[in-house]
Amino acid sequence: MVSECSQRYRGTNGVPRETKETPMANANDGDWWFCLKHMKVEHGPGCPDKDRMGPYSSQADAASALTTARQRNERWDEEDREAR
């Protein structure tokens, strides 16, 4: 399912289309996001930034955004406990 946020950048077949505003992105161009509203990875323009985590340098990094955030939070919580 295509999100309403990115629908305008897709052709009638649901495949991303190249436009003057949104050229087809290179898979490693560093413009990857994780959408918290739709719980999926987005590349380039998509949902509003307020609903996304990123940008990330790769699709894999964006896909693991929630895991990375959880691990960082756990590490920071442990550091806080040790500082007391």
Residue pairs with C-beta under 8 A, 6 or more apart in sequence:
2 10
2 14
3 35
3 37
3 38
3 40
3 42
3 46
3 47
5 35
5 37
5 38
5 46
5 47
5 48
5 51
6 42
6 45
6 46
6 47
9 16
9 17
9 19
9 22
9 44
9 45
9 46
10 16
10 17
11 17
16 22
16 24
16 43
18 24
21 45
22 44
22 45
25 31
25 43
25 44
27 43
27 58
27 59
28 57
28 58
30 55
30 56
30 57
30 58
31 43
31 44
31 55
32 41
32 42
32 43
32 54
32 55
32 56
32 57
32 58
32 59
32 61
32 62
33 41
33 42
33 43
33 46
33 47
33 52
33 53
33 54
33 55
33 56
33 62
34 40
34 41
34 42
34 52
34 53
34 54
34 56
34 62
34 63
34 65
34 66
35 41
35 42
35 46
35 47
35 51
35 52
36 51
36 52
36 53
37 47
37 51
38 47
41 59
41 62
41 63
42 52
42 62
43 59
46 52
53 62
53 65
53 66
53 69
54 62
54 65
55 62
56 62
56 65
61 68
